[in-house]
Amino acid sequence: MRGLRLQLGLVLAASALWAALPHPSFAAWLGSYAVVWLVGQGVARAGWRWTLGRGPTLALGALLLAAPVGRAIEGWGPLLERERLDGVAHLTAARLRLERTPSVAPPLVSADRPQTFYLHADGDAVALRLGDGGPRLEATPLGHGLFRVAYDPRRDGLADPPDGALEATIEVDGEAHRRELLAVRPLPHPRALAPSPSRARAAAVSEETDELAVIDREGHLERVEVLDGPTDVAWLDEARVIVTHRYADAAIVEGDAVTPVDTGPLCVHVAARDGVAAASCHRALVVIEDGRVRRRALSFQPEHVAFGPADTLVVSSRQPPALHRLRLSDLEPDVAPLFLGRPAVTMAAEGGVAVVAVTDFRPDGPAHLGNHFVDDQLVDVDLAAWRPIAWHRTAARTARQRAPGDVDRGVSPLGVDLAPDGTRWVAFAGTDDVWGLRDGRAPTMIALEDTLPTPVSVAALSGDRIAVASAAFGAIAIHAASGRPIALARLAPDDATLMRDDEAALMRRVGERSFYESTRSGVSCQSCHLHGGSDGQRHNIGGGALVATLDARGALGTPPFLRDGGYPTLGSLDELARTLYRGYLRRQGGRRVGLDRWLASQPRPTPPAQLLGRDLARERRGLDAFVRARCGLCHAFPAFTNLGQHPAETIFPDFAASHAGYELDTPSLLGLGESAPYLVDGRAETLAAIFTDHDAARRHGYVEALDEAALADLLHLLEGL
């Protein structure tokens, strides 16, 4: 008993000492215990004796216990984070969700887009029901216990889409199994603003809520319901706009009338001039003129599009990171691509000059190897001469910086507009500011953090005014060119309203702003993960390994995160900003939780196969090949990952030779077809190259079991996941 009391005293004394340390940890507690034990040994050798009665002993014990208990309560979360224990429950729950058959992936239901769900079940007839009394969706069997469900909210959606936990039912041969999913109902997100020909008005679309917003220079707002998933808008004339859609045809909108145009879905950007429109669609460029549609298949995925001089079109691409110039007459390229080094984040063209925003400009050399190297720039391109003529680094240090090296203006330019008077208006989402650049003079800087944070686009309007849109805050503001605020039009509720009515949506907004917000080093999450996706490039993360950027969308239910699986929760990625990049520019309560909630709410992009049509027989043959090649050992059904980590040398010894001890997190294969380049270091530009050119050790599955036809079927399956 005396020994037990002695040990209890040592524990209490060590805990009190631990509570006094500036950064308590479990290792620090062991060190505190060692110090107390050594002191106790010294006291014992000196022959000191100290005897207290029971009452004083209990009082002293309570006094010693108060400090560590208070410190633990105060800092329990950060302590678990430092010790990498905060994700244990999260990881365990994710594994149980996937391994508890029947299972479903992904675990997210979004109210704004068609989605594909995969179910793993031991049965013949399988269906998925979303919510009590919700739609019952029959599953298509693919073989080997894997089933697929195509869900379209417009066709199958709930009458009142929930926001939060959603009770789903997997029916297997008539037997019901309850599973919990996360349902998200996004708020309006107005993005790229397009000025009308007279610049009396500007228009933007909200993909999440299927609407077009038109605002005039006084701030009067009109909202028009359009088709499914509007992505961009351009003015054909002063009365008509053309809207592209991700899940439906493009449409011409005049007033409240919405007239579809037969472009097909999966169009992302559009430009118009003199009544002619050009849209970048899935692996194609589409021109709409006088009701006629011309389509040109491309070898790359086009993104931003603009009209150039002499009846040409200029199109950007991520893979390769380049600009392409095509003749409007036949949509054939008339010059070699102009390589940028990094893909265009946004682009505007006027008068034969294009202004392109990039996160680095290095067209003739290898990528910079600095940690997540980002050097935000605006590059001027002479479209006739087809060469860059000027570039301007925007990341700036101003008088409000907190310490040497802080970057607090000009980070993440997401919107550019070229005004008729020659001013280049730029919206910087990372630092909440808008710049007016003209004739080499010092820029006009308009700080928006108190009025409209996270600006993603800007448009110059007549009467010396500008319109600025913030997707995260669901609003469009009108300012004088001098910066004076004139009007604020809200499509989504403000923070105070969300605090009262929808705290979950407010936390997602906090997370979204954090995702776009610059750190003091001038890097934001958005810098590499464009709008939550990927820039398709390679970055030297933490100065350790040059790896390909992962798409940040659809990550819910697939912990741990990053290429090496070093972060157990989505919110723990906040640690990167606070350590490697010197923290954020502003204080924000709940940032870690908000970041976790927003990232968790981002669904993977809808697979093109769901919209363009599937070849079921070939998918089944591809799944047979998947199983024969033993892909499922790591990429297990239904999320196509086992959530495990593997030493690099066991799979890619050539990579491990220069990265000793590197562990590879098993990525989910869902959305794989649209996420090139492939493998951890991005050395495979195509899915086929993974197996034909970059598996010299023959350890990445058992591909030898597949003949050429079976491998082609496997690739078809992977591209459509």
Residue pairs with C-beta under 8 A, 6 or more apart in sequence:
6 40
8 61
9 61
10 33
10 36
10 37
10 40
11 33
12 61
12 64
12 65
13 36
13 64
14 29
14 32
14 33
14 35
14 36
14 37
15 29
15 32
15 64
15 65
15 67
15 68
16 64
16 65
16 67
16 68
17 32
17 35
17 36
18 24
18 28
18 29
18 32
18 68
18 71
19 67
19 68
19 70
19 71
19 72
20 67
21 28
21 32
23 82
24 71
24 75
24 79
25 79
25 82
25 83
26 79
26 83
52 60
72 79
77 86
80 86
81 572
81 575
84 568
86 568
86 569
86 572
87 559
87 560
87 567
87 568
87 569
87 572
88 568
90 559
90 568
90 569
91 559
91 560
91 568
91 643
94 557
94 558
94 559
94 643
95 643
97 103
97 107
97 179
97 557
98 105
98 557
98 636
98 638
98 639
98 643
101 120
101 121
101 122
102 119
102 120
102 121
102 122
102 123
102 126
102 170
102 172
102 177
102 179
103 119
103 120
103 121
103 170
103 179
103 637
103 638
104 117
104 118
104 119
104 120
104 128
104 168
104 170
104 179
104 181
104 638
105 117
105 118
105 557
105 638
105 639
105 640
105 668
105 670
106 115
106 117
106 554
106 556
106 557
106 603
106 604
106 639
106 670
107 180
107 181
107 182
107 556
107 557
108 181
108 182
108 183
108 184
108 554
108 556
108 557
108 600
108 601
108 603
109 115
109 130
109 151
109 166
109 168
109 181
109 182
109 183
109 184
110 153
110 183
110 184
110 186
110 601
110 603
111 153
111 157
111 161
111 183
111 184
111 185
111 186
112 153
112 185
112 186
112 207
112 208
112 209
112 210
112 229
113 153
113 228
113 229
113 246
113 247
113 603
113 606
114 150
114 151
114 152
114 153
114 228
114 247
114 606
114 610
114 611
115 150
115 151
115 603
115 606
115 610
116 148
116 149
116 150
116 151
116 606
116 607
116 610
116 721
117 128
117 137
117 148
117 149
117 151
118 146
118 147
118 148
118 149
118 637
118 638
118 639
118 640
118 670
119 126
119 128
119 139
119 146
119 147
119 148
119 149
119 170
119 638
120 145
120 146
120 147
120 637
120 638
121 145
121 147
121 170
121 172
122 145
122 172
123 172
123 173
123 175
124 141
124 173
125 171
125 172
125 173
125 174
126 139
126 141
126 147
126 170
126 171
126 172
126 173
127 136
127 137
127 138
127 139
127 149
127 170
127 171
128 136
128 137
128 139
128 149
128 151
128 168
128 169
128 170
128 171
129 135
129 136
129 137
129 168
129 169
129 170
129 171
130 137
130 151
130 156
130 158
130 166
130 168
130 181
131 158
131 162
131 166
131 167
131 168
132 167
134 158
135 151
135 156
135 157
135 158
136 171
137 149
137 150
137 151
137 156
138 149
139 147
139 148
139 149
140 147
140 148
140 149
140 150
140 616
141 147
142 148
142 619
142 620
142 623
143 620
143 623
143 624
144 623
144 624
144 627
144 632
144 637
145 637
146 623
146 637
146 638
150 610
153 161
154 228
161 183
161 185
162 183
162 185
163 183
163 184
163 185
163 502
163 504
163 505
164 182
164 183
164 504
165 180
165 181
165 182
165 183
166 180
166 181
166 182
166 183
167 178
167 179
167 180
168 178
168 179
168 180
168 181
169 176
169 177
169 178
169 179
170 176
170 177
170 179
171 177
182 556
182 600
182 601
184 508
184 601
184 603
186 208
186 209
186 601
187 208
187 209
187 474
187 491
187 492
187 493
187 505
187 509
188 206
188 208
188 209
188 211
188 213
188 474
188 491
188 492
189 206
189 207
189 208
189 209
189 471
189 472
189 474
189 492
190 204
190 205
190 206
190 213
190 469
190 470
190 471
190 474
190 475
190 476
190 491
191 204
191 205
191 206
191 207
191 456
191 457
191 469
191 471
192 204
192 205
192 232
192 233
192 269
192 346
192 415
192 456
192 457
192 469
193 202
193 203
193 204
193 415
193 417
193 457
193 458
193 459
193 467
193 468
193 469
193 476
194 202
194 203
194 204
194 232
194 233
194 234
194 235
194 241
194 459
195 201
195 202
195 235
195 417
195 459
195 460
195 461
195 467
196 202
196 203
196 235
196 238
197 235
197 237
197 238
198 238
198 462
199 420
199 459
199 460
199 461
199 462
200 216
200 217
200 238
200 461
200 462
201 214
201 215
201 216
201 217
201 461
202 214
202 215
202 459
202 461
202 467
202 476
203 212
203 213
203 214
203 215
203 233
203 235
203 241
204 212
204 213
204 215
204 233
204 457
204 469
204 476
205 211
205 212
205 213
205 226
205 230
205 231
205 232
205 233
205 243
206 213
206 230
206 474
206 491
207 229
207 230
207 231
207 246
209 491
210 225
210 226
210 227
210 228
210 229
210 230
211 223
211 224
211 225
211 226
211 230
211 491
212 223
212 224
212 225
212 226
212 230
212 233
212 241
212 243
212 253
213 221
213 222
213 223
213 224
213 476
213 489
213 491
214 221
214 222
214 223
214 224
214 241
215 221
215 222
215 467
215 476
215 478
215 489
216 461
217 461
217 462
217 463
217 465
217 467
217 478
218 478
218 486
218 487
219 477
219 478
219 486
219 487
219 488
219 489
220 489
221 476
221 489
221 491
223 491
224 253
224 255
224 256
224 258
225 258
226 243
226 245
226 251
226 253
226 258
227 243
227 245
227 247
227 248
227 249
227 251
227 258
227 260
228 245
228 246
228 247
228 248
229 245
229 246
229 247
229 248
229 265
230 243
230 244
230 245
230 246
231 244
231 245
231 246
231 267
231 268
231 269
232 243
232 244
232 267
232 268
232 269
232 270
232 279
233 241
233 242
233 243
233 244
233 270
234 241
234 242
234 270
234 271
234 272
234 277
235 241
235 272
236 242
236 252
236 272
236 275
236 277
237 275
239 254
239 255
240 252
240 253
240 254
241 252
241 253
241 254
242 250
242 251
242 252
242 253
242 261
242 270
242 272
242 277
242 279
242 288
243 250
243 251
243 252
243 253
243 270
244 250
244 263
244 267
244 268
244 269
244 270
244 279
244 281
245 251
245 265
245 267
246 265
246 266
246 267
246 268
246 606
247 265
247 266
247 606
247 611
248 260
248 265
249 260
249 261
249 262
249 263
249 264
249 265
250 260
250 261
250 263
250 267
250 270
250 277
250 279
250 286
250 288
251 258
251 259
251 260
251 261
252 258
252 259
252 261
253 259
261 288
261 291
261 293
262 293
263 279
263 281
263 286
263 288
263 293
263 295
264 281
264 282
264 286
264 612
265 282
265 611
265 612
266 281
266 282
266 608
266 611
266 612
267 279
267 280
267 281
267 282
267 286
268 280
268 281
268 303
269 279
269 280
269 302
269 303
269 304
269 305
270 277
270 278
270 279
270 280
270 305
271 277
271 278
271 305
271 306
271 307
271 313
272 278
273 307
275 289
275 290
276 287
276 288
276 289
276 328
277 287
277 288
277 289
278 285
278 286
278 287
278 288
278 305
278 307
278 313
278 328
279 285
279 286
279 287
279 288
279 305
280 286
280 302
280 303
280 304
280 305
280 315
281 295
281 302
282 301
282 608
282 612
283 297
283 298
283 299
283 300
283 301
284 295
284 296
284 297
284 298
284 302
285 295
285 296
285 298
285 302
285 305
285 313
285 315
285 326
285 331
286 293
286 294
286 295
286 296
287 293
287 294
287 295
287 328
287 331
294 331
296 326
296 330
296 331
296 332
300 317
300 319
300 320
300 324
301 317
301 318
301 319
302 315
302 316
302 317
302 324
303 315
303 316
303 317
303 318
303 343
303 344
304 315
304 316
304 344
304 346
304 347
305 313
305 314
305 315
305 316
306 313
306 314
306 347
306 348
306 349
306 354
307 313
307 314
307 328
307 349
308 314
308 325
308 349
308 352
308 354
308 383
308 384
309 352
309 383
309 384
310 384
311 327
311 328
311 329
312 325
312 326
312 327
312 328
312 334
312 383
313 325
313 326
313 327
313 328
313 331
314 323
314 324
314 325
314 347
314 349
314 354
314 383
315 323
315 324
315 325
315 326
316 322
316 323
316 324
316 343
316 344
316 347
316 356
317 324
317 343
318 343
318 535
318 536
319 343
319 536
319 676
319 677
319 685
320 337
320 339
321 339
321 340
321 341
321 342
321 343
321 344
321 358
321 536
321 537
322 337
322 338
322 339
322 340
323 337
323 338
323 340
323 344
323 354
323 356
323 381
324 333
324 337
324 338
325 333
325 334
325 335
325 338
325 383
325 386
326 332
326 333
326 334
327 333
327 334
335 386
338 363
338 381
338 386
338 387
338 388
339 363
339 364
340 356
340 358
340 361
340 363
340 379
341 358
341 360
341 361
341 362
341 363
341 365
341 367
342 358
342 359
342 360
342 361
342 362
342 535
342 537
343 358
343 530
343 535
343 536
343 537
344 356
344 357
344 358
345 357
345 358
345 359
345 412
345 413
345 414
345 530
346 356
346 357
346 413
346 414
346 415
346 416
347 354
347 355
347 356
347 357
347 416
348 354
348 355
348 416
348 417
348 418
349 355
349 383
349 418
350 418
351 418
352 382
352 383
352 384
353 380
353 381
353 382
353 383
353 389
353 418
354 380
354 381
354 383
355 378
355 379
355 380
355 381
355 416
355 418
355 424
356 378
356 379
356 381
357 376
357 377
357 378
357 379
357 413
357 414
357 416
357 426
358 376
358 377
358 379
359 374
359 375
359 376
359 377
359 527
359 528
359 535
360 367
360 368
360 373
360 374
360 375
360 377
361 375
361 377
361 379
361 388
361 391
362 368
363 388
367 373
367 537
367 538
367 539
367 546
368 375
369 540
369 546
370 540
370 543
371 540
371 541
371 542
371 543
371 580
372 523
372 527
372 528
372 539
372 540
372 541
372 580
372 581
373 539
373 540
374 522
374 523
374 527
374 528
375 393
375 395
376 393
376 394
376 395
376 410
376 411
376 412
376 413
376 430
376 522
376 527
377 391
377 392
377 393
377 394
378 391
378 392
378 394
378 413
378 416
378 424
378 426
378 437
379 388
379 390
379 391
380 388
380 389
380 390
380 391
380 392
381 387
381 388
381 389
382 388
382 389
392 437
394 410
394 411
394 413
394 426
394 428
394 435
395 407
395 409
395 410
395 411
395 522
396 407
396 408
396 409
396 410
397 405
397 406
397 407
397 408
397 409
398 408
398 409
398 445
400 408
401 407
401 408
402 520
403 520
405 520
405 521
405 582
406 520
406 582
406 585
407 431
407 518
407 520
407 521
407 522
408 431
408 518
408 520
408 585
409 428
409 431
409 433
409 445
410 428
410 431
410 433
410 435
411 428
411 430
411 431
411 518
411 522
411 523
411 524
411 527
412 428
412 429
412 430
412 431
412 516
412 518
412 524
412 526
412 527
413 426
413 427
413 428
413 429
414 427
414 428
414 429
414 455
414 456
414 457
414 526
415 425
415 426
415 427
415 455
415 456
415 457
415 458
415 469
416 424
416 425
416 426
416 427
416 458
417 424
417 425
417 457
417 458
417 459
417 460
418 424
418 425
419 425
419 460
420 460
421 438
422 438
422 439
423 436
423 437
423 438
423 460
423 481
424 436
424 437
424 438
425 434
425 435
425 436
425 437
425 458
425 459
425 460
425 466
426 434
426 435
426 437
426 458
427 434
427 455
427 456
427 457
427 458
427 468
427 469
428 434
428 435
428 455
429 454
429 455
429 456
429 516
429 524
429 526
430 516
430 517
430 518
430 522
430 524
430 526
430 527
431 517
431 518
431 585
432 447
432 448
432 449
432 452
432 453
432 454
432 455
432 517
433 445
433 446
433 447
433 448
433 449
433 455
434 445
434 446
434 448
434 455
434 458
434 466
434 468
434 479
435 443
435 444
435 445
435 446
436 443
436 444
436 446
436 481
437 443
444 481
444 482
444 483
446 479
446 483
447 483
448 455
448 468
448 477
449 586
451 477
451 485
451 488
452 468
452 470
452 473
452 475
452 477
452 488
453 470
453 472
453 473
453 513
454 470
454 471
454 472
454 473
454 512
454 513
454 516
454 517
455 468
455 469
455 470
456 469
456 470
456 471
456 472
456 516
457 468
457 469
458 466
458 467
458 468
458 469
459 466
459 467
460 466
460 481
461 467
461 478
464 480
464 481
465 478
465 479
465 480
465 481
465 486
466 478
466 479
466 480
466 481
467 476
467 477
467 478
468 476
468 477
468 478
468 479
469 475
469 476
469 477
470 476
470 477
471 512
472 509
472 512
472 513
472 516
473 492
473 494
473 509
473 513
474 490
474 491
474 492
474 493
475 488
475 489
475 490
475 491
475 492
476 488
476 489
476 491
477 485
477 487
477 488
477 489
478 485
478 486
478 487
478 488
478 489
479 485
479 486
480 486
493 501
493 502
493 505
495 506
495 509
498 505
498 506
498 509
499 506
504 597
507 590
507 593
507 594
507 597
507 598
508 594
508 597
508 598
508 601
509 594
509 598
510 588
510 590
510 591
510 593
510 594
510 595
510 597
510 598
511 591
511 593
511 594
511 595
511 596
511 597
511 598
511 599
512 594
512 598
513 588
513 594
514 525
514 574
514 577
514 584
514 588
514 591
514 594
514 595
514 598
515 524
515 525
515 526
515 529
515 532
515 595
515 598
515 599
516 524
516 525
516 526
517 524
517 584
517 585
517 586
518 524
518 584
518 585
519 577
519 581
519 582
519 583
519 584
519 585
520 581
520 582
520 583
520 584
520 585
521 580
521 581
521 582
523 581
525 552
525 573
525 577
527 535
528 534
528 535
528 537
528 539
528 549
529 535
529 549
529 550
529 551
529 552
532 551
532 552
532 553
532 599
532 602
533 551
533 552
533 553
533 605
534 548
534 549
534 550
534 551
534 552
534 675
535 549
536 548
536 549
536 676
536 677
537 548
537 549
537 682
538 546
538 547
538 548
538 549
538 677
538 681
538 682
539 546
539 547
539 549
540 546
541 547
541 562
541 563
542 580
544 659
545 563
545 659
545 662
545 680
545 681
546 681
547 563
547 680
547 681
547 682
548 677
548 678
548 679
548 680
548 681
548 682
550 562
550 563
550 667
550 675
551 604
551 605
551 671
551 674
551 675
552 599
552 602
553 602
553 603
553 604
553 605
553 671
554 602
554 603
554 604
554 605
554 668
554 670
554 671
555 561
555 570
555 599
555 600
555 602
556 570
556 599
556 600
556 601
557 639
558 639
558 641
558 643
558 667
558 668
559 568
559 569
559 570
559 643
560 566
560 567
560 568
560 643
560 645
560 665
561 567
561 568
561 569
561 570
561 572
561 573
561 665
562 573
562 665
563 664
563 665
563 680
564 645
564 662
564 663
564 664
564 665
565 645
565 663
565 664
565 665
567 573
567 575
567 576
569 596
570 595
570 596
570 599
570 600
571 592
571 593
571 595
571 596
571 599
572 592
573 595
573 599
574 591
574 592
574 595
577 583
577 584
578 584
584 591
588 594
604 670
604 671
605 671
605 674
607 671
607 673
607 674
607 720
607 721
608 673
608 674
608 720
609 673
609 719
609 720
614 720
615 716
618 713
618 716
618 717
619 716
619 717
619 720
621 710
621 713
622 713
622 714
622 715
622 716
622 717
622 718
623 717
624 710
624 713
625 706
625 710
625 711
625 713
625 714
625 717
626 632
626 714
626 717
628 702
628 705
628 706
628 710
629 701
629 702
629 703
629 705
629 706
629 714
630 701
630 702
630 705
631 701
631 714
633 642
634 641
634 642
634 644
634 646
634 666
635 641
635 642
635 666
635 668
635 669
636 642
639 668
639 670
640 668
640 669
640 670
640 721
641 666
641 667
641 668
641 669
642 666
643 666
644 665
644 666
645 663
645 664
645 665
645 666
646 663
646 664
646 666
647 656
647 661
647 662
647 663
647 664
648 655
648 656
648 659
648 662
648 663
648 664
648 680
649 656
650 699
651 664
651 697
651 699
651 700
652 664
652 679
652 680
652 697
652 699
652 700
653 697
653 699
654 696
654 697
655 662
655 679
655 680
655 681
656 662
664 680
669 718
669 721
670 721
671 721
672 678
672 687
672 718
672 719
672 721
673 687
673 718
673 719
673 720
673 721
676 685
676 686
676 687
677 683
677 684
677 685
678 684
678 685
678 686
678 687
678 689
678 690
679 690
679 694
683 694
684 690
684 693
684 694
687 715
687 718
687 719
688 711
688 715
690 700
691 700
691 701
691 703
691 711
695 701
695 703
698 704
703 711
706 714
